[in-house]
Amino acid sequence: MELLNRAMVGVLRAVPAGILWRFARRYVAGATLDEAVAVVRDLNDRGFLATLDILGEHVTTEAEARADGAAYAEVLRTIQQQHLTCNISVKPTHMGLKLGRDLCVEMFRDLTAEAQRLGNFVRLDMEDSTSTDETLDLYRTLRRETPAVGVVLQAYLRRSQEDAKRLAEERANVRVCKGIYREPEAIAFQDHEEIRKEFLALLEILLGAGCTVGIATHDEWVIQRARELVSLMGIRQEQYEFQMLLGVRPELRDRLLREGERLRVYEERSRPLVAYYRDRPTFRTVDGNQRPPAVSAAIQAAVTSAGKAAEAERRP
């Protein structure tokens, strides 16, 4: 299998970028900020909220982290200038977490200060379990300084209910998702039904404490149970929203909007295709298998988005 994966990577690198981009285009808002803005504007015009994320993580140099931080700041200013209903989601390793905490805190302080100045919001995205403690610590450092920041919990991690209870005490703004990274059974639930139950348990903890919650899933069963839960608990509509990936189950996304739900579309913006090659951690995919780590930006974007949407494609 490893030889096959390496062969796939070699083939993909030989495919013209334009062809790869056509494959990825369903899942990616664009390779430039202007292209991403056009996608956000179209979504806003149709009634959707949006979140933008620049593809990339695990930067290897401080210069890279600072350049990407500047790109995110430009996104925030453009959102304000273009009067878009959109915030940003940023991976801590993209801002240099693994290069040093001080650098990462500095980068996020700049971003959250800019977001607060502009009346916007920064979500700290959650990565694999090696970053969970650091990400939650980073969130709390920033939250003491500004309300313009939120975090993510992954339902498949066995620790997440305890994390949710702490965040509930802090009235945090939390996105709840299932989780996509390969994790050992000692750390993460592996059974689909167990993960579903944990997802709903997190919602009950957070919503019951008055937290603002992003319900990030494409699993129709979870969505229906979540809607029943917010109705039973008498949760105000402004306290929660559903969140889905660009290009994944658009018919379900459109139906939820028609039925009166607030729905945010999570969009990833690629870097220029010819300039973007990077190793990634192993992630889950639609079929539950692992995929090779080094692929071009376009195919990476498509496969990564599909991996994030694995919960929607796998049937219990």
MOZI-V624919 format. One line per field, one symbol per residue. phi: phi as a letter, one per 40 degrees, with the letter a starting at -180 (. if undefined). psi: psi as a letter, one per 20 degrees, with the letter a starting at -180 (. if undefined). A space follows every 50 residues. Layout:
phi=???
psi=???
//
This chain:
phi=.ccccccccccccccddcccccccdcbbcicbcccccccccccdcchcca bbbcdiafcbbccccccccccccccdccdcccfccabbbbcdcccgdcci cdcccdccccccccccccgbabcccbbcccbcccccccdcccccbaccab abbbccccccccccccccccfccbcbbchbccbcccbbcbcdcccdccdc ccdccccccgccbccbabccccdccccccccccgcccccaacbacdgbfc ccdccccccgccbbccbbbccddcbbbacbccbcbdcgccbccbbcdccc cccccccccdccccbc
psi=gghgghhgggghhipqhhghhhhihhipirirhgggghgggggghijqrq pppppqrlqiqhhgghghghghhhgghhgghjlqnqaqppphhhkkgiip ggggggghggghgggghjkaqppoqpbriiigghghggghghhihqikqr aqqphiphihhgghhghhhilqoppprgpiqpqqhhhqqhpghgggghgh gggggghhijqpponnqjohgggghghhghghikpqhiirqqpqqpiplh hgghghghjjqppppopppqrpgiiopqqqqprqahjirqqqhorrgghg gghgghghjhhhhqp.
//
